[in-house]
Amino acid sequence: MRILIYAFATVFIFMAVVMMFTYQRTPERGVLLLGITYGASAVVALMLMQAWPLFVGLLLAFGLRMLGFDPKPRIQEPPQSADDAKPGAEKEDQS
């Protein structure tokens, strides 16, 4: 059981670190809250050597995502062609 706690706590710590780096790039409070939740649950699980803090952390993170604290995915717009580059300019008549 100890090996499983170490393994899952390591995954939770990795997710917390990744979310902290993500928070530095895009300062959204939801990412910060999710990172703190994952990190705190992993630390408590390692301190107590019990599995229940991991389950509670997972439920709290799921609850935060259901409340809308998960960042929205970024959608990249397709590159503009040469004709669309100047929206105000009209095409010249080729007579």
N, C-alpha and C positions, 0 to 999 in steps of 0.2 A: 504494500500500500504506500510505503514511503517513496518508492520509485515513481509511482503515478503522481503523487503530490508534487515531487520535484519536477517532473516532466511538465505537468499542466501549469505549475507556477512559473516555470521558465517561459512557456508560451505566453502566459499572461503578462509577464514582465517585458517580453519582446513586443507585444502589442502595445503596451503602455509607452515604451520608448518610441516606437514608430508614430504613435499618436501625438507625442510631445513634439517630435520633429515636424509633423504635419501641422501642428498648432503654430509653430514658428513661421511656417510658410504661408498659411492661410489662417489668420487669427479668428477662428470660430470657436465660440465658447463650448459648443457641444463636443468638439473633438477634445478639448481640455478636460471636460467632465468625464468623458469615456476613458481617457487615458488615466486620470486619477482613480477612477473606479477599478480598472483592471490592475493597476499597480498596487493599490491599497489591499485589494483582495489577495493578491499573490503574496505580499509581504506578511499579511496576517496568517495566511495558510502556512507559510514557512515558519513563522514564529510559534504557532500552536501545533504544527504538524498534524493538522486536521484537514479534511476535504470540504467541510461545510462552508468555509469562507470563499472558496472558489465557486461553489454553486450560488451563493448569495451574490457574489460579484457578477456572475454571468446573468443572473436574473435582474440585477440592477442595471447592467448595461443594456439588456434587452428592453427593460422599461424605459430607459432614456431614449433608445432608438424609436420605440413606439410613440413617445411624446414628441418626436420630431427633432431631437438634438443631433441626429446623424446628419453630416453635411450632404448637400445635394450633389449629385454627380455633375461634373462640368461637361457640357456638350460643345465640341469644337465645330465652328462653322466651316463649311467648305471654302476652299480658296476661291477668290474672285477671279473671273476671267478678265481679259483686257477690255472687253466691251462693258463690263459692269464696273470697271474701276472708276469711271467718271459718271456718276448718276445724273448730274445736272447738265452735262454736255450732250448735245444732240448730234446725231450722225450727219455727216455732210452728204448732200445730194450728189450722186454720181451721174451727171447728165452728159 
